[in-house]
Amino acid sequence: MRVCVIGTGYVGLVTGVCLSHIGHDVICVDNNEQKVQLMKSGQSPIYEPGLSELMQSSMAEGRLNFTSDLAAGVTHGEVLFIAVGTPPCPPEKVIPAT
């Protein structure tokens, strides 16, 4: 399956790498070009034991790519995962549970 993961923090990067490791064709998208270049070189920007090795093997097999081009990622994906930070509501906007 063709997958696009938007956001390459702890959730997005691990999700994308693991999906590629089990055989899916994954593009991970991030808006930080320096981070994208680091990942394209096979290095993980986060600390997760074994992640760089899984990244490198999936990249070598052609199942994992990185880009800052959101349109290219969305066009690629049959399935899209959005793994970006979600800001909390200001306290005055919180709706109490009923």
MOZI-V514006 format. One record per run of one state. SS is the DSSP state (h for helix, s for strand, l for the rest). FROM is the first residue (numbers start at 1). LEN is the number of residues. If there is no record, write none. Layout:
ss={SS & SS}
from={FROM & FROM}
len={LEN & LEN}
This chain:
ss={l & s & l & h & l & s & l & h & l & h & l & s & l & h & l & s & l & h & l}
from={1 & 2 & 7 & 10 & 22 & 25 & 30 & 33 & 41 & 51 & 61 & 64 & 68 & 70 & 77 & 79 & 83 & 91 & 94}
len={1 & 5 & 3 & 12 & 3 & 5 & 3 & 8 & 10 & 10 & 3 & 4 & 2 & 7 & 2 & 4 & 8 & 3 & 5}
